[in-house]
Amino acid sequence: MNRLVDRFGRTGFALLASLIWFIPMAAWAGSADLSPIDQTAYPKVALAIGLVMLVVWLAIISRLHNVPVGTRTHRFDLGQMTNAEKRWTLAAVAFGTGLVAWLNGAATVDWTPLITAVQQGKLGPIVLAVALFAFAAVMVTGVVFSWRRATAAFRARSALQTHI
């Protein structure tokens, strides 16, 4: 744990360690939708694993302040980040969340009625389809642009700290 905290910083370690509960919870969310249909998914098992791992993660995080961290520059350490880094990273997370939400909706919706209506030339469904794809394009562009700006802000901070 000490080596990982030293490598990624406290915030980076907390984000990385959150995968131990995030992945089972995502499996629970996905299997809860499918379980009534095919009876092969076990959402309660995934939920139980996710909740147990959430408790484990909270225990790990509660002891994180005792771990010594080196003075090197860490990418996602909130204590070291400049306001520009925080702002652009938050924008990247927001756009990424919008993109994941769009993908989740796209994966769980039956597109047949929309495709049929678009093929028939109905104006409302055509506008909806254009808006859906425009939203996805804006989310992808937002992720790429804000991530590049966050990376540039990090590089500026790390260059400034190496010259001090």
C-alpha positions as CSV (number, residue, x, y, z in Angstrom):
1,M,0.0,0.0,0.0
2,N,2.8,2.4,0.8
3,R,4.4,2.0,-2.6
4,L,1.1,2.5,-4.4
5,V,0.4,5.7,-2.4
6,D,3.9,7.0,-3.0
7,R,3.5,6.3,-6.8
8,F,-0.1,7.6,-7.3
9,G,-0.5,10.0,-4.3
10,R,-3.4,9.7,-1.8
11,T,-6.1,10.8,-4.2
12,G,-4.9,8.6,-7.1
13,F,-4.6,5.6,-4.8
14,A,-8.1,6.2,-3.5
15,L,-9.4,6.4,-7.1
16,L,-7.5,3.3,-8.1
17,A,-8.6,1.4,-5.0
18,S,-12.2,2.3,-5.5
19,L,-12.3,-0.2,-8.4
20,I,-12.6,-3.0,-5.7
21,W,-16.2,-1.9,-5.0
22,F,-17.0,-0.1,-8.2
23,I,-16.8,-3.1,-10.5
24,P,-19.0,-5.4,-8.5
25,M,-21.6,-2.5,-8.1
26,A,-21.6,-2.0,-11.9
27,A,-22.1,-5.8,-12.3
28,W,-25.0,-5.6,-9.9
29,A,-26.6,-2.7,-11.8
30,G,-26.2,-4.5,-15.1
31,S,-27.5,-7.8,-13.8
32,A,-30.4,-6.3,-12.0
33,D,-31.8,-5.3,-15.4
34,L,-31.3,-8.7,-16.9
35,S,-32.2,-11.0,-14.0
36,P,-36.0,-10.9,-14.4
37,I,-35.7,-11.7,-18.1
38,D,-33.3,-14.6,-18.3
39,Q,-33.0,-15.8,-14.7
40,T,-29.2,-16.4,-15.1
41,A,-27.9,-13.3,-13.4
42,Y,-27.6,-13.1,-9.7
43,P,-27.8,-9.5,-8.8
44,K,-28.0,-10.1,-5.0
45,V,-24.6,-11.8,-5.1
46,A,-23.0,-8.9,-7.0
47,L,-24.6,-6.4,-4.6
48,A,-23.4,-8.2,-1.6
49,I,-19.8,-8.4,-2.9
50,G,-20.0,-4.7,-3.9
51,L,-21.2,-3.7,-0.4
52,V,-18.5,-5.8,1.4
53,M,-15.8,-4.3,-0.8
54,L,-17.2,-0.8,-0.2
55,V,-16.7,-1.4,3.5
56,V,-13.2,-2.7,2.9
57,W,-12.4,0.3,0.7
58,L,-13.7,2.7,3.4
59,A,-11.4,1.0,5.9
60,I,-8.4,1.4,3.6
61,I,-9.2,5.0,2.9
62,S,-9.7,5.8,6.6
63,R,-6.1,4.7,7.2
64,L,-4.7,6.5,4.2
65,H,-3.8,9.7,6.1
66,N,-1.1,7.7,8.1
67,V,0.8,6.6,5.0
68,P,3.8,8.8,4.2
69,V,3.8,10.3,0.7
70,G,7.0,11.5,-1.0
71,T,7.4,15.0,-2.2
72,R,7.3,14.1,-5.9
73,T,4.6,15.5,-8.2
74,H,1.5,13.4,-8.4
75,R,-1.0,13.8,-11.2
76,F,-4.3,13.4,-9.3
77,D,-3.3,14.7,-5.8
78,L,-5.9,17.3,-5.0
79,G,-3.5,19.0,-2.6
80,Q,-1.0,19.6,-5.3
81,M,-3.4,20.4,-8.2
82,T,-3.7,23.9,-9.5
83,N,-7.2,25.4,-9.9
84,A,-6.9,25.0,-13.7
85,E,-6.1,21.3,-13.3
86,K,-9.0,20.8,-11.0
87,R,-11.4,22.6,-13.3
88,W,-10.3,20.8,-16.5
89,T,-10.2,17.4,-14.7
90,L,-13.7,18.0,-13.4
91,A,-14.8,18.9,-16.9
92,A,-13.3,15.7,-18.3
93,V,-15.1,13.7,-15.6
94,A,-18.4,15.4,-16.4
95,F,-18.1,14.9,-20.1
96,G,-17.0,11.3,-19.5
97,T,-20.0,10.7,-17.3
98,G,-22.3,12.1,-20.0
99,L,-20.7,9.8,-22.5
100,V,-21.1,6.7,-20.3
101,A,-24.7,7.6,-19.7
102,W,-25.3,7.9,-23.4
103,L,-23.6,4.6,-24.1
104,N,-25.6,2.9,-21.3
105,G,-28.8,4.2,-22.8
106,A,-27.7,3.2,-26.3
107,A,-26.9,-0.3,-25.1
108,T,-30.2,-0.9,-23.2
109,V,-32.7,0.6,-25.6
110,D,-34.4,-1.2,-28.5
111,W,-33.5,1.0,-31.5
112,T,-35.9,-0.7,-33.9
113,P,-38.8,1.8,-33.5
114,L,-36.5,4.8,-34.0
115,I,-34.8,3.3,-37.0
116,T,-38.1,2.4,-38.5
117,A,-39.5,5.9,-38.0
118,V,-36.4,7.5,-39.4
119,Q,-36.6,5.3,-42.5
120,Q,-40.2,6.4,-42.9
121,G,-39.0,10.0,-43.0
122,K,-40.9,11.2,-39.9
123,L,-39.5,14.5,-38.7
124,G,-39.7,14.0,-34.9
125,P,-37.6,10.8,-34.9
126,I,-35.1,12.3,-37.3
127,V,-34.6,15.3,-35.0
128,L,-34.3,12.9,-32.0
129,A,-31.7,10.8,-33.8
130,V,-29.7,13.8,-34.8
131,A,-29.9,15.2,-31.3
132,L,-28.7,11.9,-29.8
133,F,-25.7,11.6,-32.1
134,A,-24.9,15.3,-31.6
135,F,-25.0,14.7,-27.8
136,A,-22.5,11.8,-28.2
137,A,-20.3,13.9,-30.4
138,V,-20.3,16.8,-27.9
139,M,-19.4,14.4,-25.1
140,V,-16.5,12.8,-26.9
141,T,-15.2,16.2,-28.0
142,G,-15.6,17.5,-24.4
143,V,-13.7,14.6,-23.0
144,V,-10.8,14.9,-25.5
145,F,-10.6,18.7,-25.2
146,S,-10.8,18.9,-21.4
147,W,-8.4,16.0,-20.9
148,R,-5.8,17.7,-23.1
149,R,-6.3,20.9,-21.2
150,A,-5.9,19.1,-17.8
151,T,-2.8,17.4,-19.1
152,A,-1.3,20.7,-20.2
153,A,-2.1,22.2,-16.8
154,F,-0.4,19.2,-15.1
155,R,2.7,19.6,-17.3
156,A,2.9,23.3,-16.5
157,R,2.7,22.5,-12.8
158,S,5.2,19.7,-12.9
159,A,7.6,21.9,-15.0
160,L,7.2,24.7,-12.5
161,Q,7.9,22.4,-9.5
162,T,11.0,20.9,-11.1
163,H,12.5,24.4,-11.6
164,I,11.9,25.4,-7.9
